[in-house]
Amino acid sequence: MDDFGSWSVLTTNFLIILYLALGGALFPVILHLAGGKWRVQVRFLSGTTTALFPIAFVLLVILLINGEMTFPWLSASESGAIEHLPGWHNYTFLVVRQIVGFVVVASLSVMTMRCQYLAESDPDQHNPKLFNRLAIIMPFAYVIYGTMVAWDFEMTLEPGWHSASYGAYQLQSAFHGFLGFFTMLLFVLDRSGRLTRPFEPRIYNYMAQFMLAMSIMWVYFYFTQYLIMWYGRLPTDMERYWRMIDEGYMPLGAVFVILKFFIPFSVFLFKRARHSPRIIMLMGFFIILGTWIERYVWVTGSVPSEFFHIPLSSAFDIAITVAVIALSWLSLTWALMHWWLIRHEA
């Protein structure tokens, strides 16, 4: 438990990488279902994030092996000191459902992207009926699996704490973070001059509008949890909020609210900002950074503040985060080259 703050960084990195991979497959599906014709300009670039699934799986296995360091309720539950959702939180069941759920959703995501890729690269092999089925299944799979992840890796880390809207809140927040990251990726690739399939500048404006909408929706979900607990007079559920406010978490909590809502909302209200690629990219950076901090606060805020520390303030935090970023960049670069989306450097 003494190192829970550091292991929370590992959990945070896992959640961010996992949802970047899931978001890469889900984003073009959402645009397809909504009839967004501009999806054809970004769907393959979005799909490259599915290359992050192997990294996410390795992090998942490490977290599951570490047991109590990942799930602080585990030792007390096994000793009988607490009865923490005995049916749902049988640890063997937890491990099995997390691995099976990961494999199923990752497979669906890769199949979805492959169908879209074949539609252009090899039309004879493309199966539009299969793609349409996958496009319908994917949102349901994302919500079911994402809710399970939200419960296991965040909500129920504190025994007895629950929120009826937590699954939806984390899912929406994670997709918001994906939009921020993907906008940054678009900007970097566009400015590199190595894209073999350039996209129109108006795409930046579309991404800005999408991020603005998701920022508004995020603050709604965030406040909804507090509203239900406050007006419902649920003092035990409010304890986690009070601890996160009164015991050292408040500065980080304020930071992620500012990064994920106040700054993007204030900036994107201006039409000129929604047409500036540099400003849009910067807002994307703020959103993904805020999402990382948000995930860390919810994970580490599940235990008393004596086990809390400012993230990236120890050698372990920095080493594991740098390693994850480096491996993720290598995976994305490989996917971009493998799909011939960027030219090989001379």
SULMOQUI-V145474 format. One record per residue. RES is the residue in one small letter. PSI is psi in whole degrees, -180 to 180 (NA if undefined). Layout:
BEGIN
RES&PSI ; RES&PSI
END
This chain:
BEGIN
m&-30 ; d&-30 ; d&18 ; f&-35 ; g&-41 ; s&-42 ; w&-23 ; s&-31 ; v&-40 ; l&-44 ; t&-43 ; t&-46 ; n&-39 ; f&-48 ; l&-41 ; i&-48 ; i&-42 ; l&-49 ; y&-23 ; l&-41 ; a&-46 ; l&-42 ; g&-34 ; g&-33 ; a&-34 ; l&-37 ; f&-53 ; p&-28 ; v&-43 ; i&-44 ; l&-37 ; h&-48 ; l&-30 ; a&-4 ; g&24 ; g&108 ; k&-22 ; w&-3 ; r&-31 ; v&-20 ; q&-19 ; v&-6 ; r&-38 ; f&-37 ; l&-40 ; s&-42 ; g&-18 ; t&-23 ; t&-13 ; t&-15 ; a&-9 ; l&-8 ; f&-44 ; p&-39 ; i&-43 ; a&-38 ; f&-42 ; v&-44 ; l&-39 ; l&-46 ; v&-43 ; i&-44 ; l&-40 ; l&-38 ; i&-35 ; n&-13 ; g&-107 ; e&-32 ; m&-26 ; t&-40 ; f&93 ; p&-16 ; w&-11 ; l&-50 ; s&-41 ; a&-35 ; s&-42 ; e&-31 ; s&-9 ; g&4 ; a&-32 ; i&155 ; e&90 ; h&93 ; l&63 ; p&-36 ; g&-48 ; w&-39 ; h&41 ; n&123 ; y&-36 ; t&-43 ; f&-40 ; l&-48 ; v&-45 ; v&-48 ; r&-34 ; q&-43 ; i&-46 ; v&-45 ; g&-42 ; f&-49 ; v&-43 ; v&-50 ; v&-38 ; a&-40 ; s&-44 ; l&-40 ; s&-46 ; v&-41 ; m&-40 ; t&-45 ; m&-35 ; r&-40 ; c&-43 ; q&-37 ; y&-42 ; l&-27 ; a&-28 ; e&-42 ; s&-33 ; d&76 ; p&-30 ; d&-29 ; q&-9 ; h&136 ; n&94 ; p&-33 ; k&-40 ; l&-42 ; f&-42 ; n&-38 ; r&-45 ; l&-38 ; a&-32 ; i&-38 ; i&-38 ; m&-49 ; p&-39 ; f&-43 ; a&-41 ; y&-45 ; v&-46 ; i&-50 ; y&-44 ; g&-37 ; t&-41 ; m&-43 ; v&-43 ; a&-42 ; w&-47 ; d&-39 ; f&-5 ; e&-64 ; m&-49 ; t&11 ; l&-29 ; e&114 ; p&133 ; g&-12 ; w&137 ; h&159 ; s&127 ; a&-24 ; s&10 ; y&-39 ; g&-48 ; a&-39 ; y&-48 ; q&-40 ; l&-48 ; q&-40 ; s&-42 ; a&-40 ; f&-37 ; h&-44 ; g&-39 ; f&-43 ; l&-40 ; g&-46 ; f&-45 ; f&-36 ; t&-42 ; m&-42 ; l&-44 ; l&-44 ; f&-47 ; v&-46 ; l&-39 ; d&-44 ; r&-19 ; s&-25 ; g&14 ; r&1 ; l&132 ; t&-15 ; r&77 ; p&151 ; f&159 ; e&146 ; p&-26 ; r&-18 ; i&-35 ; y&-42 ; n&-40 ; y&-43 ; m&-38 ; a&-44 ; q&-39 ; f&-46 ; m&-37 ; l&-46 ; a&-43 ; m&-30 ; s&-42 ; i&-43 ; m&-37 ; w&-47 ; v&-29 ; y&-50 ; f&-40 ; y&-45 ; f&-30 ; t&-43 ; q&-48 ; y&-42 ; l&-45 ; i&-44 ; m&-36 ; w&-53 ; y&-23 ; g&-4 ; r&61 ; l&80 ; p&-35 ; t&-34 ; d&-26 ; m&-16 ; e&-39 ; r&-40 ; y&-46 ; w&-41 ; r&-41 ; m&-20 ; i&-44 ; d&-17 ; e&39 ; g&-8 ; y&-13 ; m&-45 ; p&-46 ; l&-37 ; g&-42 ; a&-38 ; v&-47 ; f&-29 ; v&-41 ; i&-44 ; l&-37 ; k&-21 ; f&-62 ; f&-46 ; i&-54 ; p&-42 ; f&-46 ; s&-40 ; v&-47 ; f&-7 ; l&-23 ; f&127 ; k&-40 ; r&-38 ; a&-35 ; r&-2 ; h&9 ; s&109 ; p&-39 ; r&-44 ; i&-42 ; i&-43 ; m&-42 ; l&-40 ; m&-38 ; g&-41 ; f&-44 ; f&-40 ; i&-46 ; i&-35 ; l&-44 ; g&-36 ; t&-41 ; w&-47 ; i&-41 ; e&-47 ; r&-42 ; y&-44 ; v&-42 ; w&-37 ; v&-56 ; t&-22 ; g&1 ; s&-8 ; v&164 ; p&153 ; s&-15 ; e&-20 ; f&9 ; f&146 ; h&160 ; i&129 ; p&150 ; l&27 ; s&8 ; s&161 ; a&-38 ; f&-47 ; d&-49 ; i&-45 ; a&-48 ; i&-36 ; t&-43 ; v&-42 ; a&-43 ; v&-43 ; i&-44 ; a&-47 ; l&-37 ; s&-42 ; w&-41 ; l&-41 ; s&-43 ; l&-41 ; t&-43 ; w&-45 ; a&-41 ; l&-40 ; m&-38 ; h&-37 ; w&7 ; w&43 ; l&-21 ; i&152 ; r&143 ; h&138 ; e&145 ; a&NA
END
